[in-house]
Amino acid sequence: MAKFEECLQRLEKIVQELERGEVPLEKSLTLFEEGMQLSSACRKELEQAEGKVEVLLKKNGKLQAEPFEPPVEKASNRR
């Protein structure tokens, strides 16, 4: 299994290719299927990481999950 970042980069390339709309239907379906598999793999990896974070946040023998607030991206940074 590739690393999370590699999966995410490949998924972004697939999305860009599909958004262009220049791909034949058969290839679009293949790319979509690959994208769904990558998305699922990324989600599983994130869930595992979240579980590890919760374990690391154990305090006084009790699990006290603290909400994770990802940094907010400015809309102008995205294309």
N, C-alpha and C positions, 0 to 999 in steps of 0.2 A: 504494500500500500504506500502510495506516495505521501509526502508530507502535506499537512494542511495547506500551507502557502502555495505549493505546486498545484494542488487540486483547485484551489480558488483561482489561480491564474488561468488554468485551463478552462475553468467554467466561464470566466470573463471573456476569453477568446471565443468560446462557443456562442455566448450571448451576442457578442459583436458581429460574428459571422451570420447568425440567424437574423439579426436586426437589419443587416444590409439587404436581405431578401433576394440575393443573387444566387442562392444555392438551389439546386434541383430538389424536388420534393423528397425523393428517396434519401438523399444525403441530409436533408433537413431533419427527417425522422431519425436517422442514425445519430446525428449531432444532439437532437433533443433527448434521445434515450441516454446517451453518454452524459449529458448535462444533468439529468435526473439522478443518475448513479453517483456522480460527483457531489451533487447537492446533498444527497443522503449521507455519503461518507463524511462530508464536512460537518453536517449536523451531528452525527454520532461522535465525531472527535470533539466538537464543542461541548456536548453533553458530558463527555468523560472529563474534559478539563474543568467544567463547572463542578463536577463531583469532587475533583481533587482540591479545588479552591475551598469548597465547603469543609472538607476534612481539615485543611490547614487553618480554618477559622474556628476550630473547636476551642471552647473556653470553659474551664471548670468542669470538664467531663461532659458538657452538653454541647450539642451542635447549635451554633448560633449563626445561621447563614445571614450574611449581610448583603444587601442588594448591590449588584454591580452596575455602575453607571458608566457606560462607554462614553468616550469623548464625542461630543456632538460635532459633526462635520458641517462646515458652511456649505450651503447649496452651490455657491460659486466655485467650489473646489471640484465638483463632480461634472463630468461631461456626458 
